[in-house]
Structures are given as C-alpha cells and as structure tokens.
Amino acid sequence: MAFSPRLATLAAVVAIPLGIAATSYALTDSPDAPKVPPKVELDTTPSPSKSAGPGGAPGDAVVPGPSATDGDDDDDRGDDTGEEG
C-alpha cells in the first residue's frame, strides 16, 4: 500500500492531538496535598443577647404573598396585540 495524501492526513489528524495531549500532560505539575492544621480553635462563641432587636426572631416574620388579582404578568410592555416582531 502506497503512502498517499489521505493516509498522511489521517496520520496528522490522529498524531497532532495526541502529541498536544502528551505534551500538556508532561508539562503539568501535580498539586501538593492540602495541609490541614492539626487543631482548629475558634474565637469565643457569641452568646444570645436579651436585646435581639424589635420583632423577635428573624424566622417569625410573615410576608404576604402576591395578590391573585394583580395585573398582567407578561414581560412585553404595552404591546398586547399578540404579534411578534
């Protein structure tokens, strides 16, 4: 079988990406393992204060939902003809 331009193209299509991948793999550094301290100490834990603020706990607030009779919820402003464009 003679060496043809088709065979050369196929070899290039296969060899070039493999060469790039091999070069990239060879040039990458392996990262060091993360260093974890043997003991972690936190600052003093804040104690809950008696004067937390008005309204009680943050989870106690009730927010009313949207009204069912609110107006149009379409994003098109002023164009209610139904035509696109």
C-alpha positions in Angstrom: 0.0 0.0 0.0 1.5 3.3 -1.1 1.8 6.3 1.2 -1.0 8.6 0.0 -2.1 12.1 0.9 -5.2 10.6 2.5 -3.0 8.5 4.8 -0.9 11.5 5.6 -4.0 13.5 6.6 -5.3 10.7 8.7 -1.9 10.4 10.5 -1.8 14.1 11.1 -5.4 14.2 12.4 -4.5 11.5 14.9 -0.9 12.3 15.8 -1.2 16.1 16.3 -3.9 16.0 19.1 -2.2 13.1 20.7 1.1 15.0 20.7 -0.6 18.1 22.2 -2.2 16.0 24.9 1.0 14.2 25.7 3.0 17.4 25.9 0.3 19.0 28.1 0.3 16.0 30.4 4.1 16.0 30.7 4.3 19.7 31.5 1.6 19.8 34.2 2.7 19.8 37.8 0.9 17.6 40.3 -0.5 19.7 43.1 0.6 19.3 46.6 -1.7 17.6 49.0 -3.7 20.2 51.1 -2.2 20.9 54.5 -4.7 20.7 57.3 -3.8 22.2 60.7 -3.9 19.6 63.5 -6.3 21.6 65.6 -8.6 24.5 64.8 -9.6 26.9 67.6 -12.5 29.3 67.2 -12.9 32.6 69.0 -15.4 32.8 71.7 -18.9 31.8 70.7 -21.3 34.7 70.9 -24.0 34.2 73.5 -27.5 35.2 72.6 -28.3 38.6 74.0 -31.6 39.6 75.6 -32.0 42.7 73.4 -32.0 41.0 70.0 -34.0 43.8 68.4 -37.5 44.6 67.6 -39.8 42.0 66.1 -38.5 38.8 67.7 -36.6 36.1 65.9 -35.9 36.6 62.2 -37.9 33.5 61.3 -41.1 34.9 62.8 -41.8 37.5 60.1 -44.7 36.6 57.8 -44.7 38.1 54.4 -48.0 38.2 52.5 -48.0 36.6 49.0 -48.8 38.3 45.8 -52.4 39.2 45.1 -54.3 36.9 42.7 -55.8 39.9 41.1 -52.6 41.6 40.2 -52.3 42.9 36.7 -50.8 41.4 33.6 -47.6 39.3 34.2 -46.3 39.5 30.7 -42.9 41.0 30.0 -44.0 42.9 26.9 -44.8 46.4 27.9 -47.7 48.0 26.1 -47.8 45.5 23.2 -50.8 43.3 23.7 -51.6 42.7 20.0 -50.2 39.2 20.0 -47.9 39.9 17.1 -44.2 39.3 17.3 -41.6 41.4 15.8 
